Amino acid sequence: MESKRPYLVEDLSCPVCQDIFKSPVMLTCSHSVCKECLTQFWESKGVRECPLCRKRSSNDPPLLNLILKNVCEAFLHERSSETLLCSRHNRKLELYCLEDNEPVCLVCRDSEKHQQHNFSPISEIAAGLREKVMAKLQAQKNNMKDIQDFKLACNKMAEHITRQVLLAEQNMKEEFEKLHQFLREEQAARIAALRQEEEMQARMMNLKIEDAITDILEFTERIRDTEQDLASDDAFVVLIYGEFS
């Protein structure tokens, strides 16, 4: 049976619970989510952000997407009112043939094809199938919740790691700055000691140089006096320097 619906189920499904929207609200990023799903997501996440694009939402309560709500309600009403008919007899399919594993109408039950076959009300078969499918669907929802919880835990761990790295980086910078400051102070102290040693050595050398100059002046004066004496009268030389004979 060909559907006349203008929408796909995916277009009318909440991105969080994957069911047809119930009371859809529109976020500032234009994405829509079930109001209950959004509330639970925000409570578990601790941040008001879109479950799809992670964009932060405003603090104002999100508005009801009335157009989408009406479309979803019309879709559900249309789907619930549809009745599949027997392709051979154009009658409602009320029974299920247990031998051929197919739904049939009352006329099919009495036909030659289904003679001596066993039947069950199709409502009972559908109820059993719904129960099995719902159990699998619930398991999938539980798995999805586990995955969401795991993802949330991973996000928290990633944030924790980032904070720890930033803290370690800050501590490392502070320690290196202390080390650099110590080295600068040590360098300044050693240079000051070197300058002091240099000044002391320079004063000592200046004193020695002054003593040497004094000695040179004294020797120069003695040499000049001796030369003058030697240039004097012979008798004066003998008288003055006779002790050297």
C-alpha positions as CSV (number, residue, x, y, z in Angstrom):
1,M,0.0,0.0,0.0
2,E,1.5,3.3,-1.1
3,S,1.7,6.0,1.6
4,K,0.4,9.5,0.8
5,R,2.3,11.1,3.7
6,P,4.4,14.1,2.6
7,Y,6.9,13.5,5.4
8,L,9.4,10.8,6.3
9,V,9.3,9.4,9.8
10,E,12.9,10.6,10.2
11,D,11.8,14.2,9.6
12,L,9.3,14.0,12.4
13,S,11.5,12.1,14.9
14,C,13.2,13.6,17.9
15,P,17.0,13.4,17.6
16,V,17.3,12.3,21.3
17,C,14.6,9.7,21.8
18,Q,14.2,8.8,18.1
19,D,10.4,8.8,18.5
20,I,7.8,11.0,16.9
21,F,8.0,14.5,18.5
22,K,6.0,15.0,21.6
23,S,5.6,18.7,22.5
24,P,8.6,19.8,20.3
25,V,10.3,23.0,21.3
26,M,12.6,25.1,19.1
27,L,16.1,26.2,20.3
28,T,17.8,29.4,19.2
29,C,19.9,27.3,16.7
30,S,16.6,26.3,15.0
31,H,16.8,22.7,16.0
32,S,13.8,21.1,17.6
33,V,13.7,18.5,20.4
34,C,11.0,17.0,22.6
35,K,10.5,19.2,25.6
36,E,11.0,16.3,28.1
37,C,14.0,15.0,26.2
38,L,15.6,18.5,26.3
39,T,15.0,18.9,30.0
40,Q,16.6,15.5,30.8
41,F,19.5,16.2,28.5
42,W,20.2,19.6,30.1
43,E,19.9,18.1,33.6
44,S,22.4,15.3,32.7
45,K,24.8,17.6,30.8
46,G,24.6,20.5,33.2
47,V,24.8,23.0,30.3
48,R,22.0,24.5,28.3
49,E,23.1,23.5,24.8
50,C,21.6,21.9,21.7
51,P,21.9,18.1,21.7
52,L,22.7,18.2,18.0
53,C,25.1,21.1,17.3
54,R,26.1,21.9,20.9
55,K,25.4,25.5,20.5
56,R,24.6,27.3,23.8
57,S,20.9,28.1,24.3
58,S,19.5,31.3,25.8
59,N,18.3,31.3,29.4
60,D,14.7,31.9,28.2
61,P,12.4,28.9,28.1
62,P,12.4,27.4,24.5
63,L,9.2,28.1,22.6
64,L,6.8,25.3,21.5
65,N,7.2,24.5,17.8
66,L,3.4,24.6,17.2
67,I,3.7,23.9,13.4
68,L,5.8,20.8,14.0
69,K,3.6,19.6,16.8
70,N,0.5,19.8,14.6
71,V,2.2,18.0,11.7
72,C,3.3,15.2,14.1
73,E,-0.2,14.8,15.5
74,A,-1.7,14.7,12.0
75,F,0.9,12.1,11.0
76,L,0.1,9.9,14.1
77,H,-3.6,10.2,13.5
78,E,-3.2,9.2,9.8
79,R,-1.0,6.3,10.7
80,S,-3.3,5.0,13.4
81,S,-6.4,5.3,11.1
82,E,-4.8,3.3,8.2
83,T,-6.3,-0.2,7.7
84,L,-4.6,-2.7,5.5
85,L,-7.0,-4.7,3.3
86,C,-6.7,-8.1,1.7
87,S,-5.3,-7.7,-1.8
88,R,-7.5,-10.5,-3.1
89,H,-10.8,-9.8,-1.4
90,N,-10.5,-6.1,-0.4
91,R,-11.6,-7.1,3.1
92,K,-10.0,-6.2,6.5
93,L,-7.2,-8.5,7.6
94,E,-8.5,-10.0,10.8
95,L,-6.7,-13.3,11.1
96,Y,-3.2,-14.7,10.8
97,C,-2.5,-18.0,9.1
98,L,0.0,-19.9,11.3
99,E,0.9,-22.3,8.4
100,D,1.6,-19.7,5.7
101,N,2.7,-17.0,8.2
102,E,0.6,-14.2,6.6
103,P,-2.4,-12.1,7.6
104,V,-5.7,-13.0,5.9
105,C,-9.3,-12.0,5.8
106,L,-12.3,-14.0,6.7
107,V,-12.9,-14.9,3.1
108,C,-9.3,-16.2,2.8
109,R,-9.9,-18.4,5.8
110,D,-12.7,-20.2,4.0
111,S,-10.9,-20.5,0.7
112,E,-9.3,-23.6,-0.7
113,K,-5.8,-22.3,-0.2
114,H,-6.2,-22.2,3.6
115,Q,-8.2,-25.4,4.2
116,Q,-7.3,-27.2,7.4
117,H,-5.0,-24.3,8.4
118,N,-4.8,-22.9,11.9
119,F,-5.5,-19.2,12.5
120,S,-5.1,-16.7,15.3
121,P,-6.7,-13.3,15.7
122,I,-4.3,-10.9,14.1
123,S,-4.7,-8.6,17.1
124,E,-3.1,-11.3,19.3
125,I,-0.2,-11.7,16.8
126,A,0.3,-8.0,16.6
127,A,0.2,-7.6,20.4
128,G,3.0,-10.3,20.7
129,L,5.1,-8.7,18.0
130,R,4.6,-5.2,19.6
131,E,5.8,-6.6,22.9
132,K,8.9,-8.2,21.4
133,V,9.7,-5.1,19.3
134,M,9.1,-2.8,22.3
135,A,11.5,-5.0,24.4
136,K,14.2,-4.6,21.7
137,L,13.4,-0.9,21.3
138,Q,13.8,-0.5,25.1
139,A,17.1,-2.3,25.0
140,Q,18.2,0.0,22.2
141,K,17.1,3.0,24.3
142,N,19.0,1.7,27.3
143,N,22.1,1.1,25.1
144,M,21.7,4.6,23.7
145,K,21.5,6.0,27.3
146,D,24.6,4.1,28.3
147,I,26.4,5.5,25.3
148,Q,25.2,9.0,26.1
149,D,26.4,8.5,29.7
150,F,29.7,7.2,28.5
151,K,30.1,10.2,26.2
152,L,29.2,12.5,29.0
153,A,31.8,10.8,31.2
154,C,34.4,11.1,28.4
155,N,33.6,14.8,28.0
156,K,34.1,15.3,31.7
157,M,37.3,13.4,31.6
158,A,38.5,15.4,28.6
159,E,37.7,18.6,30.4
160,H,39.5,17.3,33.5
161,I,42.6,16.4,31.5
162,T,42.5,19.9,29.9
163,R,42.3,21.6,33.3
164,Q,45.1,19.4,34.6
165,V,47.3,20.2,31.6
166,L,46.7,23.9,32.0
167,L,47.4,23.8,35.7
168,A,50.6,21.8,35.1
169,E,51.6,24.3,32.4
170,Q,51.0,27.2,34.8
171,N,53.0,25.5,37.5
172,M,55.8,24.8,35.1
173,K,56.0,28.4,34.0
174,E,56.0,29.6,37.6
175,E,58.8,27.1,38.5
176,F,60.9,28.1,35.5
177,E,60.3,31.8,36.2
178,K,61.6,31.2,39.8
179,L,64.6,29.4,38.4
180,H,65.3,32.2,35.9
181,Q,64.9,34.7,38.7
182,F,67.4,32.7,40.9
183,L,69.8,32.5,38.0
184,R,69.5,36.3,37.3
185,E,70.1,37.0,40.9
186,E,73.0,34.6,41.1
187,Q,74.5,36.1,37.9
188,A,74.1,39.6,39.3
189,A,75.7,38.5,42.6
190,R,78.7,36.9,40.9
191,I,79.2,39.8,38.6
192,A,79.1,42.2,41.6
193,A,81.7,40.0,43.4
194,L,83.8,40.0,40.2
195,R,83.6,43.7,40.0
196,Q,84.6,44.1,43.6
197,E,87.5,41.7,43.1
198,E,88.5,43.7,40.1
199,E,88.4,47.0,42.0
200,M,90.4,45.5,44.9
201,Q,93.1,44.2,42.5
202,A,93.1,47.5,40.6
203,R,93.7,49.4,43.9
204,M,96.5,47.0,44.8
205,M,98.1,47.4,41.4
206,N,97.8,51.2,41.6
207,L,99.6,51.2,44.9
208,K,102.4,49.0,43.5
209,I,102.6,51.3,40.4
210,E,102.8,54.4,42.7
211,D,105.6,52.7,44.7
212,A,107.4,51.8,41.5
213,I,107.1,55.4,40.3
214,T,108.5,56.6,43.6
215,D,111.4,54.2,43.3
216,I,112.0,55.3,39.7
217,L,112.1,58.9,40.7
218,E,114.5,58.2,43.6
219,F,116.8,56.1,41.3
220,T,116.6,58.8,38.7
221,E,117.6,61.4,41.1
222,R,120.5,59.3,42.5
223,I,121.8,58.6,39.0
224,R,121.7,62.3,38.1
225,D,123.5,63.2,41.3
226,T,126.1,60.5,40.7
227,E,126.6,61.6,37.2
228,Q,127.1,65.2,38.3
229,D,129.5,64.0,41.0
230,L,131.5,62.0,38.4
231,A,131.7,65.1,36.2
232,S,133.3,67.1,39.1
233,D,136.9,67.6,40.0
234,D,139.1,64.6,40.3
235,A,139.9,65.3,43.9
236,F,136.2,65.6,44.7
237,V,135.5,62.2,43.0
238,V,138.3,60.6,45.1
239,L,137.1,62.2,48.2
240,I,133.5,61.1,47.7
241,Y,133.9,57.7,46.1
242,G,137.3,56.7,47.6
243,E,135.6,53.8,49.4
244,F,135.0,52.0,46.0
245,S,138.9,51.7,45.4
